[in-house]
Amino acid sequence: MIRTSVVSGNIFSLHLSTIVDFLVELIAFVNGRWHIDFMTENQPKKPSKSDRTRAQILEAARLLFAEHGYDGASIRDVAAQASIDPAMVIRYFRSKDELFARAAVVDLQLPALRVIDRSTIGETLIRRFLEIWEGAASGPGMAILLRSATSNEFAAEKLRDVFANQVRPVVAAVADPADAGRRAGLVSSQLLGLAMCRYLLRLPPVVALSHDEIIQNVGPTLQRYAVGEEVS
């Protein structure tokens, strides 16, 4: 009986050791597979060849439209800039108008003026203007529209859309809505004029202005235009 118990105990210990080893290996395998699956699911997908071609065309279009305007840049120019056949530009964007519309997307992301200190509205607007044109996240959209709108009705209409859907509602919220069109128009005239002189025409005295000088001189004018009141 004693021998049988000893033998049985040894067999049980052997079986237990085998089971434990199996479970350890199983857990390690499951953890390894979970890690692989998790990393695969969360790993960003590489852009396809089609995505890369589309992005290449858009980048070329933004560069040329910003420099030469809508009328000064052709589909062939864009294709040459992107080192691609002109037929591929049409394949991806169908027409010059659609390519322009994609290249000139503008989201001003204007601050909600109604929730800030009323006396700082002008300063807030001019600071945002400088961010749009010169900030780290600035894009070519406004330059494309502004350069093109003077000679192309399609571009001018897109610029009017930016005014109607992005500028006017923000300005309307800080004073009498019935007067919003006039006030937003004056704000736009000031900012578009500054943009034209500083970024497109590059008039030396305007280009030489520091941010502080622009804020100090233009901010009060925007304040008066936006709220419809004289600055004291």
Secondary structure, 3 states (H helix, E strand, C coil): CHHHHHHHHHHHHHHHHHHHHHHHHHHHHHHHHHHHHHHHHHCCCCCCHHHHHHHHHHHHHHHHHHHHHHHHCCHHHHHHHCCCCHHHHHHHHCCHHHHHHHHCCCCCCCCCHHHCCHHHHHHHHHHHHHHHHHCCCCCCHHHHHHHHHCCCHHHHHHHHHHHHHHHHHHHHCCCCHHHHHHHHHHHHHHHHHHHHHHHHCCCHHHHCCCHHHHHHHHHHHHHHHHHCCCCC
